[in-house]
């Protein structure tokens, strides 16, 4: 008993240090990443009018980011292994910050498509690279908390954008630039600065730091080895064998659905709230900000709960059903307060689902499969972020409204819930074997 208490205290001390030294840096980086990929949703109201972009053009451009992202995920993550996470994350951040700011210069659909695709290729590998990096620092019992505490930056990005985007759009005409151009410029350059901060301060791996004791480093190594034994050896030592792992395909399908749903709604949230709830630009900003706060709180609670109970995919399955209900309510809501309330619940659940599923990647992949497997999952999943916003925009052009698209997304959410069931059963089987 004394040895168990000592090991628990040692582990808690090691993880507390790692959380404080690593997670704030990754949180700041991912906040910039998420802001740069979806700030186009706030720019759209002005930009689409100025450049005469239809909903289909805007939807295709929004989705092309994720096509570039998906195509270069695996090569990027393999290079992260080659050059080290710290250097590779810096490269990603500096490039995407410059490209995001350069979007202010687009004038034609082709230029818009090109910049969004290049932005996706620049950011490719960031998220799976972070999960790979966390896999060398945080054992399974702590990983949900680590992922939730940086992934909380996704809803927090909505808070930041809701708070400042109106002001930036209000700079319209300053120095002959339109408001949407100021928005891209001001929200892109911080990524470059944060990338340089990552290069200077992010530690490479536990063995390289002086702020962990030898016993704490040994504890991390032993816990990560225990996680690897629990998952079991891969069928092949070839890292690309993970592409044949049924779990990779199933988790990719879940990601395809929830990412496609989330991005379709997030990229159009200001327009949805204006059209279906009658909110003006100021109130839309407040609602998006509140949704971000609720999403952050829900994510933190769910991350802590999942670490203690070990049922990430079960919680994600139930939240898929909640998300389906919110989409139905937005589509069919008889009053503005119903639409706003449903949107807030949607904002509280959508990012939490993503956190739960992605923090579970290392629960179904052996450490030797994680680099390629995580990138493969993210690549296939992000095809949903390309295809579904494009289909969403085409549906809106065809019908003149959001209802058909929202109903289709609700069905996709139910499908996502069903896809979590085999993964939950697989993980229960692993737990029984270990016990």
C-alpha positions as CSV (number, residue, x, y, z in Angstrom):
1,X,0.0,0.0,0.0
2,X,2.8,2.4,0.9
3,X,4.5,1.7,-2.4
4,X,1.2,2.4,-4.3
5,X,0.7,5.7,-2.4
6,X,4.3,6.7,-3.2
7,X,3.9,5.9,-6.9
8,X,0.6,7.8,-7.1
9,X,2.2,10.9,-5.4
10,X,5.2,10.6,-7.7
11,X,3.0,10.4,-10.8
12,X,0.8,13.3,-9.7
13,X,3.8,15.5,-9.2
14,X,5.3,14.6,-12.6
15,X,2.0,15.2,-14.4
16,X,1.4,18.5,-12.6
17,X,4.8,19.8,-13.7
18,X,4.2,18.5,-17.3
19,X,0.7,20.1,-17.5
20,X,2.0,23.5,-16.4
21,X,5.1,23.4,-18.7
22,X,3.5,22.0,-21.8
23,X,-0.2,22.5,-22.0
24,X,-0.4,26.3,-21.9
25,X,2.0,26.5,-24.9
26,X,0.0,24.0,-26.9
27,X,-3.3,25.7,-25.9
28,X,-2.0,29.1,-27.2
29,X,-0.8,27.5,-30.4
30,X,-4.1,25.6,-31.1
31,X,-6.1,28.8,-30.3
32,X,-4.3,30.5,-33.1
33,X,-4.7,27.5,-35.3
34,X,-8.4,27.2,-34.8
35,X,-8.9,31.0,-35.1
36,X,-7.0,31.1,-38.4
37,X,-9.0,28.2,-39.9
38,X,-12.5,29.5,-39.1
39,X,-12.1,33.3,-39.0
40,X,-13.4,33.2,-42.5
41,X,-16.9,32.7,-41.0
42,X,-16.8,36.2,-39.6
43,X,-15.2,37.7,-42.7
44,X,-17.8,36.0,-44.9
45,X,-20.6,38.6,-44.5
46,X,-18.5,41.4,-46.0
47,X,-16.2,39.3,-48.2
48,X,-18.9,37.4,-50.0
49,X,-20.7,40.6,-50.9
50,X,-17.5,42.4,-52.0
51,X,-16.2,39.5,-54.1
52,X,-19.7,38.2,-55.2
53,X,-19.1,34.7,-53.7
54,X,-22.2,32.4,-53.7
55,X,-22.8,30.0,-50.8
56,X,-21.4,27.2,-53.0
57,X,-18.2,29.1,-53.7
58,X,-17.8,30.0,-50.0
59,X,-18.6,26.4,-48.9
60,X,-16.1,24.9,-51.4
61,X,-13.4,27.4,-50.3
62,X,-14.1,26.6,-46.7
63,X,-13.8,22.9,-47.3
64,X,-10.7,23.0,-49.5
65,X,-8.7,23.9,-46.4
66,X,-9.5,20.4,-45.1
67,X,-8.7,18.7,-48.4
68,X,-5.2,20.1,-48.3
69,X,-5.0,19.3,-44.6
70,X,-6.0,15.7,-45.2
71,X,-3.7,15.1,-48.1
72,X,-0.6,16.1,-46.2
73,X,-1.3,14.7,-42.7
74,X,0.7,11.5,-43.0
75,X,3.8,13.0,-44.6
76,X,3.7,15.8,-42.1
77,X,3.5,13.6,-39.1
78,X,6.3,11.3,-40.4
79,X,8.5,14.5,-40.8
80,X,7.5,15.4,-37.2
81,X,9.1,12.2,-36.1
82,X,12.2,12.9,-38.2
83,X,12.7,16.5,-37.1
84,X,11.1,16.5,-33.7
85,X,7.8,17.9,-32.6
86,X,9.1,21.3,-31.4
87,X,10.8,22.2,-34.6
88,X,8.0,20.8,-36.8
89,X,5.2,22.6,-34.9
90,X,7.1,25.8,-35.2
91,X,7.4,25.4,-39.0
92,X,3.7,24.7,-39.2
93,X,2.7,27.7,-37.2
94,X,4.9,30.3,-39.0
95,X,3.7,29.1,-42.4
96,X,0.0,29.1,-41.6
97,X,0.2,32.5,-39.9
98,X,1.7,34.0,-43.0
99,X,-0.8,32.3,-45.3
100,X,-3.8,33.2,-43.1
101,X,-2.8,36.9,-43.2
102,X,-2.2,36.7,-47.0
103,X,-5.9,35.7,-47.5
104,X,-6.6,39.4,-47.2
105,X,-5.4,39.8,-50.8
106,X,-7.8,37.4,-52.5
107,X,-10.2,38.8,-55.2
108,X,-11.4,35.8,-57.2
109,X,-12.9,32.4,-56.4
110,X,-9.7,30.7,-57.7
111,X,-7.5,32.8,-55.4
112,X,-9.8,32.0,-52.5
113,X,-9.7,28.3,-53.3
114,X,-5.9,28.4,-53.6
115,X,-5.3,30.2,-50.3
116,X,-7.6,28.0,-48.4
117,X,-6.0,24.8,-49.8
118,X,-2.5,26.2,-49.1
119,X,-3.5,27.1,-45.5
120,X,-4.7,23.5,-45.0
121,X,-1.4,22.1,-46.4
122,X,0.6,24.4,-44.0
123,X,-1.4,23.3,-41.0
124,X,-1.4,19.6,-41.9
125,X,0.1,17.5,-39.1
126,X,-0.4,20.0,-36.3
127,X,-3.2,18.2,-34.4
128,X,-2.0,14.6,-34.9
129,X,1.5,15.9,-34.2
130,X,0.3,17.2,-30.8
131,X,-1.4,13.9,-30.0
132,X,1.9,12.1,-31.0
133,X,3.8,14.5,-28.8
134,X,1.4,14.0,-25.9
135,X,1.8,10.2,-26.3
136,X,5.4,10.6,-25.1
137,X,4.5,12.6,-22.1
138,X,1.0,11.7,-20.7
139,X,-0.1,8.2,-19.8
140,X,-3.7,7.2,-20.5
141,X,-5.0,8.1,-17.0
142,X,-3.9,11.7,-17.6
143,X,-4.3,12.1,-21.3
144,X,-7.9,13.2,-21.3
145,X,-7.1,16.0,-19.0
146,X,-4.1,17.1,-21.0
147,X,-6.0,17.0,-24.3
148,X,-9.1,18.8,-22.9
149,X,-6.9,21.5,-21.4
150,X,-5.4,22.4,-24.7
151,X,-8.4,21.5,-26.9
152,X,-10.4,24.0,-24.8
153,X,-8.8,26.6,-27.1
154,X,-11.2,25.6,-29.9
155,X,-14.3,27.0,-28.1
156,X,-12.1,29.8,-26.6
157,X,-11.2,30.8,-30.1
158,X,-14.9,31.5,-30.6
159,X,-14.8,33.7,-27.5
160,X,-11.9,35.6,-28.9
161,X,-13.4,35.9,-32.4
162,X,-16.8,36.9,-31.0
163,X,-15.1,39.6,-28.9
164,X,-12.8,41.1,-31.5
165,X,-14.1,40.3,-34.9
166,X,-16.8,43.0,-34.8
167,X,-14.2,45.6,-33.9
168,X,-11.9,44.5,-36.7
169,X,-14.7,44.5,-39.3
170,X,-15.4,48.0,-38.0
171,X,-12.0,49.2,-39.3
172,X,-13.6,49.1,-42.7
173,X,-12.0,51.8,-44.9
174,X,-8.9,52.4,-42.7
175,X,-5.8,52.6,-44.9
176,X,-8.1,51.7,-47.9
177,X,-8.6,48.2,-46.6
178,X,-12.0,46.5,-46.0
179,X,-12.9,45.3,-42.6
180,X,-12.6,41.6,-43.6
181,X,-9.0,42.3,-44.8
182,X,-8.1,43.8,-41.4
183,X,-9.6,40.7,-39.8
184,X,-7.4,38.3,-41.7
185,X,-4.3,40.4,-41.1
186,X,-4.8,40.9,-37.4
187,X,-5.8,37.3,-36.6
188,X,-3.0,35.7,-38.7
189,X,0.2,37.3,-37.5
190,X,-0.1,36.1,-33.8
191,X,0.5,32.5,-35.1
192,X,3.9,33.5,-36.3
193,X,4.8,34.9,-32.9
194,X,3.5,31.9,-31.0
195,X,5.4,29.6,-33.4
196,X,8.7,31.3,-32.3
197,X,7.7,30.9,-28.7
198,X,7.1,27.2,-29.2
199,X,10.6,26.9,-30.7
200,X,12.1,28.5,-27.7
201,X,10.2,26.9,-24.8
202,X,8.5,23.6,-25.7
203,X,10.4,20.7,-24.3
204,X,11.2,17.8,-26.6
205,X,10.7,14.8,-24.3
206,X,10.9,13.9,-20.6
207,X,14.5,12.8,-20.7
208,X,15.6,16.2,-22.0
209,X,14.3,18.4,-19.1
210,X,15.8,19.3,-15.8
211,X,12.5,20.1,-14.0
212,X,11.6,16.4,-13.6
213,X,13.5,14.2,-11.1
214,X,15.0,10.9,-12.2
215,X,12.2,9.0,-10.4
216,X,9.5,11.1,-12.1
217,X,11.1,10.4,-15.5
218,X,11.2,6.7,-14.7
219,X,7.5,6.8,-13.6
220,X,6.5,8.3,-17.0
221,X,8.4,5.7,-18.9
222,X,6.9,2.8,-16.9
223,X,3.3,4.1,-17.3
224,X,3.7,4.6,-21.0
225,X,5.1,1.1,-21.3
226,X,2.1,-0.2,-19.3
227,X,-0.3,1.5,-21.7
228,X,1.5,-0.1,-24.7
229,X,1.2,-3.5,-23.1
230,X,-2.5,-3.0,-22.5
231,X,-3.1,-2.2,-26.2
232,X,-1.0,-5.1,-27.3
233,X,1.7,-5.4,-29.9
234,X,0.7,-4.3,-33.5
235,X,0.1,-7.0,-36.1
236,X,3.2,-5.7,-38.0
237,X,6.2,-3.6,-37.0
238,X,5.8,-1.7,-40.3
239,X,4.3,1.7,-39.1
240,X,2.1,1.8,-42.2
241,X,0.4,-1.4,-41.1
242,X,-1.8,0.8,-38.9
243,X,-3.6,1.8,-42.2
244,X,-5.1,-1.7,-42.2
245,X,-6.2,-1.6,-38.6
246,X,-10.0,-1.7,-38.4
247,X,-10.0,0.6,-35.5
248,X,-8.3,3.3,-37.6
249,X,-11.1,3.1,-40.2
250,X,-13.9,3.1,-37.6
251,X,-12.5,6.1,-35.6
252,X,-11.9,7.9,-39.0
253,X,-15.6,7.4,-39.8
254,X,-16.6,8.9,-36.5
255,X,-14.3,11.8,-37.1
256,X,-15.5,12.3,-40.7
257,X,-19.0,12.8,-39.4
258,X,-18.5,15.0,-36.3
259,X,-15.9,17.2,-38.1
260,X,-18.1,17.6,-41.1
261,X,-21.1,18.5,-38.9
262,X,-19.1,20.9,-36.7
263,X,-17.4,22.8,-39.5
264,X,-20.6,23.1,-41.6
265,X,-22.3,24.8,-38.6
266,X,-19.3,26.8,-37.3
267,X,-18.5,28.2,-40.7
268,X,-22.1,29.5,-41.1
269,X,-22.9,30.1,-37.4
270,X,-23.1,33.9,-37.7
271,X,-25.3,33.6,-40.8
272,X,-27.5,31.0,-39.2
273,X,-28.1,33.1,-36.0
274,X,-28.9,36.1,-38.2
275,X,-31.3,34.3,-40.5
276,X,-33.1,32.0,-38.1
277,X,-33.0,33.9,-34.8
278,X,-33.0,37.4,-36.2
279,X,-29.9,38.6,-34.3
280,X,-27.8,41.5,-35.4
281,X,-24.0,41.4,-35.7
282,X,-23.4,42.5,-32.1
283,X,-25.8,39.9,-30.6
284,X,-24.3,37.2,-32.9
285,X,-20.9,38.0,-31.4
286,X,-22.3,37.7,-27.9
287,X,-24.0,34.4,-28.6
288,X,-20.9,32.9,-30.3
289,X,-18.8,34.1,-27.3
290,X,-21.1,32.5,-24.8
291,X,-21.1,29.3,-26.8
292,X,-17.4,29.2,-26.6
293,X,-17.4,29.6,-22.9
294,X,-19.9,26.8,-22.5
295,X,-17.9,24.6,-24.8
296,X,-14.7,25.2,-22.8
297,X,-16.4,24.3,-19.5
298,X,-18.1,21.2,-20.9
299,X,-14.8,20.0,-22.3
300,X,-12.9,20.4,-19.1
301,X,-15.6,18.5,-17.1
302,X,-15.8,15.7,-19.7
303,X,-12.0,15.3,-19.9
304,X,-11.7,14.9,-16.1
305,X,-14.7,12.5,-16.0
306,X,-13.3,10.4,-18.9
307,X,-9.9,10.0,-17.3
308,X,-11.5,8.7,-14.1
309,X,-14.0,6.3,-15.7
310,X,-12.2,5.4,-19.0
311,X,-15.2,5.6,-21.3
312,X,-14.3,8.3,-23.8
313,X,-16.2,6.7,-26.7
314,X,-19.3,6.0,-24.7
315,X,-19.6,9.6,-23.6
316,X,-18.9,10.7,-27.2
317,X,-21.7,8.5,-28.4
318,X,-24.3,10.0,-26.1
319,X,-23.1,13.5,-27.0
320,X,-23.6,12.7,-30.7
321,X,-27.3,12.1,-29.9
322,X,-27.5,15.4,-28.0
323,X,-25.9,17.2,-31.0
324,X,-28.5,15.6,-33.3
325,X,-31.3,17.0,-31.1
326,X,-29.8,20.5,-31.2
327,X,-29.6,20.4,-35.0
328,X,-33.2,19.4,-35.2
329,X,-34.2,22.2,-32.9
330,X,-32.3,24.8,-34.9
331,X,-33.9,23.6,-38.1
332,X,-37.4,23.4,-36.7
333,X,-37.3,25.8,-33.8
334,X,-40.5,27.9,-33.6
335,X,-39.0,30.9,-31.9
336,X,-35.6,32.7,-31.8
337,X,-34.9,31.7,-28.2
338,X,-35.2,28.0,-29.2
339,X,-32.7,28.5,-32.0
340,X,-30.3,30.4,-29.7
341,X,-30.6,27.8,-26.9
342,X,-30.1,24.9,-29.3
343,X,-27.0,26.6,-30.8
344,X,-25.5,27.1,-27.3
345,X,-26.0,23.4,-26.5
346,X,-24.5,22.5,-29.9
347,X,-21.5,24.7,-29.0
348,X,-21.1,23.0,-25.7
349,X,-21.1,19.5,-27.2
350,X,-19.4,19.6,-30.6
351,X,-15.8,20.4,-29.5
352,X,-16.2,18.0,-26.5
353,X,-16.9,15.1,-28.8
354,X,-13.7,16.0,-30.8
355,X,-11.7,16.1,-27.6
356,X,-13.0,12.8,-26.3
357,X,-12.4,10.9,-29.6
358,X,-9.0,12.3,-30.3
359,X,-7.7,11.7,-26.8
360,X,-8.9,8.1,-27.4
361,X,-6.6,7.6,-30.4
362,X,-3.8,6.4,-28.2
363,X,-6.2,4.0,-26.5
364,X,-6.7,2.0,-29.7
365,X,-3.3,2.4,-31.3
366,X,0.0,0.9,-30.2
367,X,2.8,3.5,-29.7
368,X,4.6,2.2,-32.8
369,X,1.5,2.8,-34.8
370,X,0.6,6.2,-33.4
371,X,2.5,8.5,-35.8
372,X,1.0,7.1,-39.0
373,X,-2.2,5.9,-37.4
374,X,-3.1,9.3,-35.8
375,X,-2.3,11.1,-39.1
376,X,-4.3,8.6,-41.1
377,X,-7.3,9.0,-38.8
378,X,-7.1,12.8,-39.0
379,X,-6.6,12.7,-42.8
380,X,-9.7,10.6,-43.4
381,X,-11.7,12.4,-40.8
382,X,-10.9,15.8,-42.4
383,X,-12.3,14.7,-45.7
384,X,-15.6,15.2,-43.9
385,X,-14.5,18.8,-43.2
386,X,-14.0,19.2,-47.0
387,X,-17.0,17.4,-48.3
388,X,-19.8,18.3,-45.9
389,X,-19.4,22.1,-45.9
390,X,-19.4,22.0,-49.7
391,X,-22.6,19.9,-49.7
392,X,-24.0,22.2,-47.1
393,X,-23.4,25.3,-49.3
394,X,-24.8,23.6,-52.3
395,X,-27.9,22.6,-50.4
396,X,-28.4,26.2,-49.2
397,X,-28.1,27.5,-52.8
398,X,-30.5,24.9,-54.0
399,X,-33.2,25.5,-51.3
400,X,-32.6,29.1,-50.3
401,X,-32.4,28.1,-46.6
402,X,-30.6,26.1,-43.9
403,X,-33.4,23.6,-43.0
404,X,-32.5,20.7,-45.4
405,X,-28.8,20.9,-44.5
406,X,-29.5,20.9,-40.7
407,X,-31.8,17.9,-41.0
408,X,-29.1,16.0,-43.0
409,X,-26.5,16.9,-40.4
410,X,-28.8,15.6,-37.6
411,X,-28.9,12.2,-39.4
412,X,-25.1,12.2,-39.7
413,X,-24.9,12.8,-35.9
414,X,-27.0,9.8,-35.2
415,X,-24.7,7.7,-37.5
416,X,-21.7,9.0,-35.6
417,X,-23.3,7.7,-32.3
418,X,-23.8,4.3,-33.8
419,X,-20.2,4.2,-35.0
420,X,-18.9,4.6,-31.4
421,X,-20.5,1.3,-30.3
422,X,-17.9,-1.2,-31.8
423,X,-15.1,0.9,-30.4
424,X,-16.6,0.9,-26.9
425,X,-17.0,-2.9,-27.1
426,X,-13.4,-3.3,-28.3
427,X,-12.0,-1.2,-25.4
428,X,-14.1,-3.1,-22.9
429,X,-12.6,-6.3,-24.3
430,X,-9.1,-4.9,-23.7
431,X,-10.0,-4.0,-20.2
432,X,-11.2,-7.5,-19.4
433,X,-8.0,-9.0,-20.8
434,X,-5.8,-6.7,-18.7
435,X,-7.8,-7.4,-15.6
